[in-house]
Amino acid sequence: MQVSSNRRGLLIVCLLAAALWAVNGLWLMRDTRPPVWDIAMHQGYALRYLTGGAVTPRGVLPPWGLSENYPPFVHLVIAFCFFVFHPGPHVAILANLPATLLLFWAIYELALDLGGAATARWACIFTALIPYLIWLSRETVLDYWLSAWVAVSLVLLRRTRGFESHSASLLLGGALALGLLTKWIFVAFLIFPLLYVCLEYKVWRQPERSIHLADSLIVAGVVSGFWYVPNVSRLIRYFGENAQIGAREGEPAVFSFQSVIYYLRLLEGYQLFGFLFVLVCLSCFLVCRKKALNNGRFLAVAIIGGWISMTLLRTKDPRFTMPLLGLFAIFPAAWMQSWRDNWRTRTAKTLIVAALCLQAYAANFGISWLPQRVVLAKGYQGSLRWDWNLYLQDYFNILGRPRREDWKQAVILRGIAQYAAKNKEPVSLAVVPDLPHFNAANFDLMAKLAGMRIRVDHPQSAADGIRSFDAYNYVLMTEGEQGMPWTTSAARALNQIIVDEHEIFRLIELYPLPNGDYVRLYFIKREEKAAG
């Protein structure tokens, strides 16, 4: 009976994953845009692992520094996809396919343990229809794999039975290690469930359980330590800088009211949307009141613990709470499986799934006769405004329907290569704008994919005047939109330097961009710049 149930669960997981990736396949065939900021950066790090090294202005990077401030697991998976197939943005996305299977399997198993087979099936369906998870399933962000490892670790933590099972404890240690090697905030999602299990079973009073707990933590520490130990000083510096970035982006101060409700607003307006948010909130109340889950406290501790941990960080982003979305799906699943089986409930379930499918379709392919977004109430205003939305058909014009747009990276890089062949000097390119699909990260990625040795950077200060361009011999600028305000505060001043010093900055070519603007490519005459 258990074998049959496991097979049925595995079939459901595979079917839902296949459906999601069929949607992703259709979407990718219709989209030609280069990857945005961090997505391009992570793919660039994967290329370093594929080639076995990287040379930067700071010198040759050691093996544990190829992904710089980020743990290497996802980059290694992307590099493997590059090796098996060929390097390219669409190939890199295949690295998320096993993460989808792991995530759906873990949500199914966790829901099965807490609420039974019907709850497990519905939890998987709801997880597959969460708009934000669909969006990010085809982007090479670390948080998608992080969501999978958090869910897998919670399943294995339950299977240890309070660290009674040694084999399950060792497996948990392996999952913890892989989670830590995916992203550092992984620990914030597991620390509270671990403490809860230790308290529930009074692990410290039983030597055998304590040894199994220690073994689990040792496995996690030793395996992940191969990357963390040599990067300790780098991470300390990075975490300090990251907190300052949150302030620069205008995120609310920790312990402020806006910080407390920050992720609630993002959950409603950008991750679930209004209909699914109401369904989750209502089901949370009813499931908790009726105690419809077996040990629902474990699930509550996992969600609340992760939620509080992310709230206490000054830097905030919807991606950070993505590991909680699949866990939230268990509550409406448990509620719906408790409904009596009659034509009314079957009709209600059908309408709910149909509404969520329509919502998912609009978010991924767009519905022209519907408004692009419906704002219920204006929200917090930092560098970006985070509203309470009924639904969205796009995410800040970055995620949403596919578009066939040419952002000119390939033709610009070819133009630079042709011009540089005459000058016979290393190419160093400054990209002043920081647009989602036109920035230093995706220029660097495209150059690497084309086999071109070009150093690409995004200057963010004009304090030194014309000397701000000393490290470059080519520069790209646009007079229109510049990008996110916290990375382009000096863009206007840098552009003015380029325009004023027309004897030094020699215009090579203008290129039209899909946003209606024109980008200018300049060559920097070093001799005249030095004389000036």
Secondary structure, DSSP 4 states (H G I P E B T S, - for coil): -HHHHHHHHHHHHHHHHHHHHHHHHHHHHT--PPPPHHHHHHHHHHHHHHHT--EETTEEPPGGGTTTTS-SHHHHHHHHHHHHS--SHHHHGGGGHHHHHHHHHHHHHHHHHHH-HHHHHHHHHHHHT-HHHHHHHTS--HHHHHHHHHHHHHHHHHHTTTTT-HHHHHHHHHHHHHHHTT-TTHHHHHHHHHHHHHHHHTGGG-HHHHHHHHHHHHHHHHHHHHHHGGGHHHHHHHHHHHHHHHHHTTPPPTTSHHHHTHHHHHIIIIII-HHHHHHHHHHHHHHHHHT-STTHHHHHHHHHHHHHHHHTSSS--GGGGGGGHHHHTHHHHHHHHTS--SHHHHHHHHHHHHHHHHHHHHHHH--TTS-SEEEEEEEEESSSEEEEEEEESEETTTEES-------HHHHHHHHHHHHHHHTS-EEEEE--BBTTBSHHHHHHHHHHTT--EEEE-----TTGGGGGTT-SEEEEESS--B-TTT-TTHHHHHHHHHH-TTTEEEEEEEE-TTS-EEEEEEE-HHHHHH-
